[in-house]
Amino acid sequence: MRFYQATTFLFPRSYERRLLFVCFGAVHVPLIACIVLQATTGHWQLDTLLTLLVATLVGTGLGLAAIHALLAPIAQATTMLQSIQMGERIPLIPQGADDLVGRLLTGVTTAAHENAARIERLVDAAERDPLTGIRNRRGFLDSAKQILRGRSNAVLALIDIDHFKRINDECGHDVGDLVLKALARRIEDHVRRSDVAARWGGEEFAVLLPDTTLDEARLVMERLRATVALDTNLGVEDRAVTFSCGLASVRDFALLEDATKHADAALYAAKHGGRNRVHVLRP
């Protein structure tokens, strides 16, 4: 470490150049010694000196090229570590031998895997509703942004549990939480893999159905509504749990906010139309 620090003045910002410079000087020691000896004795052997000079230059070039190539994995490992620190994913990490560079690459591999797992846990925690286990609004919007990219037809469904405040007031918030968790499971069980379900907030849920028309989405939500209304295992004894739903079409992520307003208006109409129904406000 002392020699490393003592030589920083040579190339303060380039460890590779510093190492190459030291190797360059070491390779020329025999040539310098030969010149000093012949100068001291006064017996110049030009053929020997020229041969040694050419051999030294060739050896220097080959040695520097080899050292540069040997240092390449270290430079690559440094770049990968910087990417890891910035939270970026490393798609492919080269495998090294059982030596110093190999152990360094193994360390980078371990750090990359641990960092990727940590990022996934953090993202999952940030985008998942802790009560129901499904996406929260942030997770829904992140997924919707990817799904609606280039899509031409999708439907947004907003679901709201009917009389949920009464459930909390009469049965307690623990029962209300059970209802929320049970409904979240029912929603995820009934939608397609390509659909995105989330807890929108409070007792409200959102579902994005890509590549779906309003009529198709209405059939999906009607089946879900009927299933929930007949389900006796939603956490409330002797009382049916129902929901109201509003639908709106959405063609682009930039139009999602407008679609949300339209779906919310449709949900409001479903509530005032008697609840336990699916409503569509067609453009």
C-alpha positions in Angstrom: 0.0 0.0 0.0 2.9 2.4 0.7 4.4 1.8 -2.7 1.0 2.3 -4.3 0.6 5.7 -2.5 4.2 6.7 -3.1 3.8 6.3 -6.9 0.5 8.2 -7.2 2.4 11.3 -8.4 3.3 9.6 -11.7 -0.2 9.3 -13.1 -2.6 10.3 -10.3 -5.8 9.4 -12.2 -4.6 6.2 -14.0 -3.4 3.2 -12.1 -2.9 1.3 -15.4 -0.5 3.9 -16.8 1.4 3.9 -13.5 1.9 0.2 -13.6 2.9 0.3 -17.3 5.4 3.0 -16.6 7.0 1.0 -13.8 7.2 -2.1 -16.0 8.6 0.0 -18.8 11.5 1.2 -16.6 12.1 -2.3 -15.2 12.4 -3.8 -18.7 15.1 -1.2 -19.6 17.4 -2.0 -16.7 19.5 -4.5 -18.6 20.0 -2.1 -21.5 20.9 0.8 -19.2 23.3 -1.5 -17.3 25.0 -2.5 -20.6 25.4 1.1 -21.7 26.9 2.1 -18.3 29.3 -0.8 -18.4 30.5 -0.1 -21.9 30.8 3.6 -21.2 32.9 2.9 -18.1 35.3 0.4 -19.8 35.4 2.3 -23.0 34.9 -0.8 -25.0 31.8 -0.3 -27.1 30.3 -3.3 -28.7 27.7 -1.8 -31.1 26.4 -5.1 -32.4 25.6 -6.3 -28.9 24.2 -2.9 -27.9 22.0 -2.7 -30.9 20.7 -6.3 -30.5 20.0 -5.6 -26.8 18.2 -2.3 -27.7 16.0 -4.0 -30.3 15.2 -6.9 -28.0 14.4 -4.5 -25.2 12.0 -2.5 -27.3 10.3 -5.6 -28.7 10.0 -7.1 -25.2 8.7 -3.8 -23.8 6.0 -3.6 -26.4 4.9 -7.2 -25.9 5.1 -6.9 -22.2 3.0 -3.7 -22.1 0.4 -5.2 -24.4 0.2 -8.3 -22.2 -0.1 -6.3 -19.0 -2.8 -4.1 -20.5 -4.8 -7.2 -21.5 -4.3 -8.7 -18.0 -5.6 -5.4 -16.4 -8.7 -5.4 -18.6 -10.8 -7.6 -16.2 -9.9 -5.3 -13.3 -11.1 -2.3 -15.4 -14.3 -4.2 -16.3 -14.8 -5.1 -12.6 -14.5 -1.5 -11.6 -17.0 -0.4 -14.2 -19.4 -3.1 -13.0 -19.0 -2.1 -9.4 -19.8 1.5 -10.4 -23.0 0.3 -12.1 -24.0 -1.7 -9.1 -23.5 1.4 -6.9 -25.9 3.3 -9.2 -28.5 0.5 -8.8 -28.1 -0.7 -12.4 -28.4 -4.4 -13.3 -25.4 -6.3 -14.6 -26.7 -8.7 -17.3 -23.5 -10.8 -17.6 -20.4 -11.1 -15.4 -17.4 -12.9 -16.8 -16.0 -15.8 -14.8 -12.3 -15.7 -13.7 -9.8 -18.3 -12.6 -8.8 -19.1 -9.1 -6.5 -16.2 -8.7 -6.6 -12.5 -7.6 -8.6 -11.3 -10.6 -10.9 -14.3 -10.4 -11.7 -13.7 -6.8 -12.4 -10.1 -7.6 -14.8 -11.1 -10.3 -16.4 -13.5 -7.9 -16.9 -10.7 -5.4 -18.5 -8.5 -8.1 -20.8 -11.4 -9.0 -21.8 -11.8 -5.4 -22.4 -8.1 -5.0 -24.4 -7.9 -8.2 -26.7 -10.7 -7.2 -27.2 -9.3 -3.7 -27.8 -5.9 -5.1 -30.3 -7.2 -7.6 -32.2 -9.1 -4.9 -32.2 -6.1 -2.6 -33.5 -3.8 -5.4 -36.2 -6.3 -6.2 -37.2 -6.5 -2.5 -37.3 -2.7 -2.2 -39.3 -2.3 -5.4 -41.7 -5.0 -4.4 -42.1 -3.4 -1.0 -42.6 0.0 -2.5 -45.1 -1.2 -5.1 -47.1 -3.7 -3.0 -50.0 -3.0 -0.6 -48.9 -4.4 2.8 -52.4 -5.5 3.8 -53.7 -7.3 0.7 -50.4 -8.2 -0.9 -51.4 -7.0 -4.4 -50.0 -3.9 -6.1 -50.6 -0.5 -4.7 -51.3 2.6 -6.8 -47.7 3.2 -7.5 -47.2 -0.4 -8.6 -50.3 -0.2 -10.8 -49.1 3.0 -12.5 -45.6 1.5 -13.2 -47.2 -1.6 -14.7 -49.8 0.4 -16.7 -47.0 2.6 -18.2 -45.4 -0.5 -19.6 -48.6 -2.2 -20.7 -50.1 0.9 -22.4 -47.0 1.6 -24.4 -48.1 1.1 -28.0 -51.5 -0.5 -27.0 -54.5 0.5 -29.0 -57.3 -0.8 -26.8 -57.5 -1.4 -23.0 -60.1 -0.9 -20.2 -59.7 0.5 -16.7 -62.1 -0.9 -14.0 -62.5 0.8 -10.7 -64.1 -1.3 -8.0 -65.5 -0.1 -4.7 -66.9 -2.2 -1.9 -70.5 -1.4 -1.1 -71.2 -0.1 2.4 -67.7 -0.7 3.6 -67.9 1.9 6.3 -70.9 0.1 7.7 -68.8 -3.1 7.8 -66.1 -1.3 9.7 -68.5 0.4 12.1 -70.6 -2.7 12.9 -68.1 -5.5 12.6 -64.8 -3.8 13.4 -61.8 -2.8 11.4 -60.3 -6.3 11.7 -63.2 -7.7 9.8 -62.9 -4.9 7.3 -59.3 -5.9 6.7 -60.3 -9.5 6.2 -62.8 -8.4 3.6 -60.2 -6.3 1.8 -57.7 -9.2 1.7 -60.4 -11.7 0.6 -61.6 -9.4 -2.2 -58.1 -8.8 -3.4 -57.6 -12.6 -3.7 -60.9 -13.0 -5.6 -59.9 -10.2 -8.0 -56.5 -11.7 -8.8 -58.1 -15.2 -9.1 -60.6 -14.0 -11.7 -58.5 -11.7 -13.9 -56.1 -12.9 -16.6 -52.4 -13.0 -16.2 -52.0 -10.1 -18.6 -54.4 -7.9 -16.4 -53.1 -5.7 -13.6 -55.0 -5.6 -10.3 -54.2 -3.2 -7.5 -55.5 -1.6 -4.3 -56.3 1.9 -5.5 -56.9 3.2 -2.0 -59.1 2.5 1.0 -61.8 0.1 -0.1 -61.2 0.8 -3.8 -59.4 -1.4 -6.3 -58.3 -0.9 -9.9 -57.9 -3.4 -12.7 -56.4 -2.7 -16.1 -57.4 -5.1 -18.8 -55.2 -4.7 -21.9 -56.4 -5.7 -25.4 -60.0 -5.7 -24.2 -63.1 -4.0 -25.4 -65.6 -2.4 -23.0 -68.1 -5.2 -23.6 -65.5 -7.9 -22.9 -64.4 -6.1 -19.8 -68.0 -5.7 -18.6 -68.5 -9.5 -18.9 -65.3 -10.1 -16.9 -66.4 -7.7 -14.1 -70.0 -9.0 -14.1 -68.7 -12.6 -13.5 -66.5 -11.3 -10.7 -69.3 -9.2 -9.2 -71.7 -12.2 -9.2 -69.0 -14.5 -7.7 -68.3 -12.1 -4.9 -71.9 -11.5 -4.1 -72.5 -15.2 -3.7 -69.3 -15.9 -1.7 -69.9 -16.6 2.0 -66.2 -16.6 2.9 -65.4 -13.0 2.6 -65.1 -12.4 6.3 -68.6 -11.1 7.2 -71.0 -13.6 8.7 -74.6 -13.5 7.6 -74.0 -10.6 5.2 -73.3 -10.6 1.5 -70.3 -8.4 0.5 -70.9 -6.7 -2.9 -69.1 -4.1 -4.9 -69.8 -1.5 -7.6 -67.7 -1.1 -10.6 -67.1 1.6 -13.2 -65.4 1.0 -16.6 -63.7 3.3 -19.0 -61.6 2.7 -22.1 -58.0 3.9 -22.3 -55.7 3.8 -25.3 -52.5 5.4 -24.0 -50.8 5.9 -20.7 -51.0 9.7 -21.2 -54.8 9.3 -21.3 -54.9 7.2 -18.1 -55.8 10.2 -15.9 -58.8 11.0 -18.1 -59.8 7.4 -18.2 -59.6 7.3 -14.4 -62.0 10.2 -14.2 -64.4 8.5 -16.6 -64.2 5.2 -14.7 -64.8 7.1 -11.4 -67.8 8.8 -12.9 -69.1 5.4 -14.0 -68.5 4.0 -10.5 -70.4 6.9 -9.0 -73.3 6.2 -11.4 -73.2 2.5 -10.3 -73.4 3.5 -6.7 -76.3 5.8 -7.2 -78.0 3.2 -9.5 -78.4 0.8 -6.6 -74.9 -0.6 -6.0 -73.8 -4.2 -6.7 -73.5 -3.5 -10.4 -71.1 -2.7 -13.2 -71.6 0.6 -15.1 -70.0 1.9 -18.3 -70.1 5.5 -19.4 -69.6 5.3 -23.2 -68.0 8.2 -25.0 
